[in-house]
């Protein structure tokens, strides 16, 4: 039941990131199916321990209050899917994500090349560098296309575990290079390369130790830092935004590297402040059209985006959700690396609670599958 609902909901959410048009009737029908279907599953089939029930009540209560106070429904859908995943195989959830998201992004890519939908192209001129074109390939903005590829890549490495081969890593390097050359997206390309290096280093170091019969323990530092990766990332970018000083050369250069994220984030904090249950914060970005808006204001950092729009309490619950997911998977280094990469990416990108990109919070109540035989074989020498 959940996987069918997940397919329908994810199809809608992913289509909304493309240039395909979608009717209001379809949107409303998916909302009805999602809410109604998961309500039946939760009340008729699921059972919770007291600690789980407390988290369910907190997520549901805060998400409803956010919808009432701010008018935004995204946190409510996010909470409904997180709770609805109770007892469902997490690997099946993200395998379904790969099939649905990968298929739709692939169709959008081909359709944009065939002029079925628009391939938004943004021309950028840099002094002393020349002119280049950023392609969105049927997605609403180049960075959103690159984000789809990044999230699919980290899920691929997670699912492969210790079975990834050298040609997989080489192929992914080629994809990252192509994304950079065609979309000019530094953040997601950089995160892809970090993912390739981290997963490759852990994998091949483990294989080397296995061959020479030497004990290798990469899990110590991964467990130590991986569990806290998202709270640390959220605290770091929030503190940097608060401390940002437009009169300091250091902060100006850092903000330039981060594409004005600190300046815009500080403006958002100064203009809107922080509310417990969020508030309406109009976001005017560049997506969906090559005609740039006269006034640009968009908070790209996920943590500040959630904090301003959906409130302090919801941000705390999101961070708690990911912390608990990491505690649940604390002996699975592949999962912890995946969340650490997502935590880093979301310091600058805004996709943290967008399930079309980031479905990992569903691990909270989902059933954890046994580690595959390939991973078990590594554990003998990897620790």
N, C-alpha and C positions, 0 to 999 in steps of 0.2 A: 504493500500500500504506500509506504513512504517513498520508495524508489520511483514509483509511477508519479506521485505528486512532485517529487524532486525533479524529474525529467520535464514535466510541464512547467513548473516554476522557473527552472534554470533556462529553459528555452525562451521564455518571455524576457527574463532578465538579460540574457546574452543578446537577444535581438535588439533590446533597447540600447545596447552599446554600438550597434551598427547603423548604417544609413538606410536599412530597410524600413519601410513604413509599417506601423502597427495600429490596428483599429482599437478604439476605446472599448468596444464590445469584447474583444479578445483579452484585453488587459483586465477588465472586470470579471470575466469568466474564470481566468486563472486565479484571481484573488479569491473568488468564491470556492474554487476547488481546493486551493491551498489551505485556507482557514478552516473550511468545513471538514476536509479530509483529515487533517492533522488533529482537529478537535475530536473526531471519532476515534482515531488511533489512541490519543492520549487518555481519553476518559473510558474507553472500552477495553483497551488491550494493555496499556502500560501500567507499571507500578514503580514506585520510587521509595528509596530509603528516606529517612527524615532529613539528612543532610542534602540529598538531591532535591527533595521537595522544597526546602528552604531556598535553594538556588533557583528553582523553577518559579517560585512565588516572587522572588526578587527581580528576576528577568522580566516576567510578565507584568508585574506591577509598575516597575520603572518605565518599561517600554510603552505601556498604556498612558502613563502620565506625560511622557515625552510627546506622544501623539496629540494629547489634549492641549498641552501648553505651547508646543511649537508648531503643530500642524503637520509634522513630518511622520510618515508611516514606515520609513525604511527600518528604524530600530525594531518596530513591532514585527515586521516580516522576518527580520534577522532572528529575533528571539523565538518566534514560532517555529522556524526551521531548526534552530538549535535544540529546542525542547522536543520537537517531533522526531528527531533522529535517534531517540532513545532505543537502544537494543538493536539498531541496524548496523551491519558491518561497515566500519569506516572505510575500509579498502573498497568495498562496493560503491560507497557514496562517491569517492573521489575517482574511481574508474568510470563511473557514470558521468561525472563532471568532465573528464577528459574526452569522452565520446561526444557528449552534447556540445560542450564549449568548442572543442577542436573542430567538430563538423561545421558549426555555424560560422566560426571565424574563417575556416577554409572556404566555405561557400561565399562569404562576403568578400574574401580576397579575390577569388576567381571572378565573381560578379562585377567587382570594381574594375578589373582588367578588361572585361568584356563590355563595359559601359552600361551594364544593367542597373547598377547603382553608382553613385558618385565616388570617385577616389579623390578625396580632398587633398590638395597639394598646396603646401605653404612655402612660398619662396622666401629665403632668408639671405640677406646680404651682410657679410662681415667685412669690415675694413681690413685690407691687407690679406684676406683669406679668399675672397671671391664669393660667388653665389652658389647656393645649393638648394635643393628641393626636399621638403619633408613630406613623405607620403603617408596617408592613413589607411589605404587599402580597404576601403569599405567600412572602416570603424570611424567613430565620430571625431577622433583626433589621433595624430601619430603616436603620442605617448600612451594612449589607451590601447592601440594595436600592439605596441611593444610590451605593455603590461600583460596582455593576454598571453603573449609568447613566453614571458618570464614565468608567470604562474604555471603554465602548462609544463615548462621545463623543470621547475623544482618538483612538481608532482611526478614527472617522469623519473627523476633521479630517486625520489622516495620509493616509488613502486618497484623500481629495478633493484634497489638495495645493493647487495654485493654482486649482482649478476651483470652490471654494466661492463661493457667491453671498451677497449681503447677507441674503436671506431665510433662508439656512441659519443664519447667526449669530443673527438675531432669533429663529428657532425654538428654537435651543439656549438662548438667554437665557430663553425661556419655560419650557423644560424644567427648567432650573436653579432658576427661581423656584418652579415647582410642586413640585419635590423638597423645597425648603426649607420651603415652607408645609405640606406634607403629612407630611414626615418629620422636619423640624427637625434636619437634619444640616449643621452648619456647615462641617466639613472638606471634604466632597465637593462641597457647593455652592460653597464658595470656590474649590476647585480647578477646578471647571467654569468659573467666571467668569474665572479666570486663564487657562485654556486658550482661551476665546473671545477674550479681550483679546490674548494673545500671537499666536495664529494670525491673528487679524484684523489686528493691527498690521503684522505681517510681510507678509501678503498684500496689503493695500491700499496700504501704503507702496511695495511693489514694483510694483504696478499703476500707481500715480501716477508713479513714476520712468520706467516704460515709456512712458507717454503723453507725457511731456515730454522723452524721449530723454536721461535723466540716469542715470548709473551709480549704483546703490545696492548697498551691500555689508553686508547684515545678518548675513552668515555669519561675519564676523570674531569678534564677541562670542559668537555662538551656538556656534561651534566651540571657542572658548577656554574657555567655561564648561560647555557642554553635555556634553562628554566626561567631565568630572570631577564632574558633578552628583551622581551616586549616592555615590561615596566621600565627597564633602564633606558630603552630607546625613547619611550614616551616622556620620561623625566628629562632626558638630555635635550631633546628638541624644544620642549616647553621652556626649560631654563634658558637655553640659548636665545629663544624668541623674546623672553622677558628682559634678558641682559643686553639685547641688541642695541647698539649705540650708533646712529647714523653719522655721528661726527668722528668716529674712530676708523682709522685706515684698516685695522685688523677686521672689524666687523663688516665694513664695506666690502672688503675682498671676499670674506666668507659668504656674505649674502650674494655676491656676484656669482660665486661658484654654485650656490644653491638656487640660482635663478630667482632672486627676490623673495624667497620663501620667508625669510626672517622679517623683512620689512612689512610684508602683507600680513603675516601672522600677528605682529605687534600692533598693527593698525586695527586688526579685528578685535584683539583683546582690549585695546583702548576705546574703541567705538561701541562695542557691544557688552563687554564684561563677561563674567562667568555666572551662569544660572544653574541651579540644581537639576532642573528638568528641561533645559534647553530653551531656545527662542528662535523666531524667524530671523535667519541671516541670509539675505539674497546673495547668491553666488553668480557672478557674471564672468564666464570664461570664454575660451576661443573655440570650443568644440562645436561640431555640427555645421560649421560654415567657414568659408575662407574669408568672409567679411569680418574683420576684427572689430570688436565692440569699442565704442568711443570711451567708455569707462570700464576698465578691467579690475575686477576684485574677485579673486578665487583663492581660498585657503587650500593649498595642495597637501600639506602635512595632515595625515589621517588623524593623528592624535589631537591636533588643534581643531581640525574640522569637526570631529566628534564632540570635543569639549565645548565649542562655541554653539554649534547647532543643536546638539542632543543633550548637553548638560554634563555636569561633573559626575553625577551618580551613574549615568549610563557609561561614561568613560571608565570609571572604576570597575563596573561590572564586566566590560569588555576585557580589560586588563586581567581581572580575576579569572575570567573564562579561559583565556590563553595560558595563564599561569597554572591553572588546574589541569588543562590539557597536557601541558609539559610535564607536570608531576605524574600524570597518568602514564605518560610515555617516557618517563625519565630513563629507562634502560634501552630506549630505541634512539640511537644517535642520529639515524637518518631523519626521524621526525623532528628532533631538536634542532638539527641544522636547518631544516626547512622553515621552522618557525623563526629561527634567528635571522634568516635571510628575509623573510616577510617583514619582520620587525624593523630591519634596516631599511627596506624599501619603503615602508609606510611612514618613515620619518619625513619623506619628501613627497610621496604619492598619496592619493586620497582614497584608496580602494579597500581599506581595512574591513568595513562591514558590508561591502558590495559582494554578494555571494556569486555574482557572475565572474568575479575575479578570485575572491579569497574565501574558499569554503571550509577552511581548517577548523573554525570554531565548532563545527558540527561534531568534532571528535569528543566534545565534552561528555555527552550522554550516549554517543554511538558505541557499539560493541567493538572492543579491541580484538583484532584477529591475532592468532599466534604468529610469532615471527617465522618467516618462511625458512625452509630447509637450507637455502643458500646462506641465510644470515646465521642460522644455527651452526653451520659448518665453520663459519668464521669465528664464532664465539669461543671455540676451543682455544684459539690462539690470540684472539683480539680482546678477550676479557669480558 
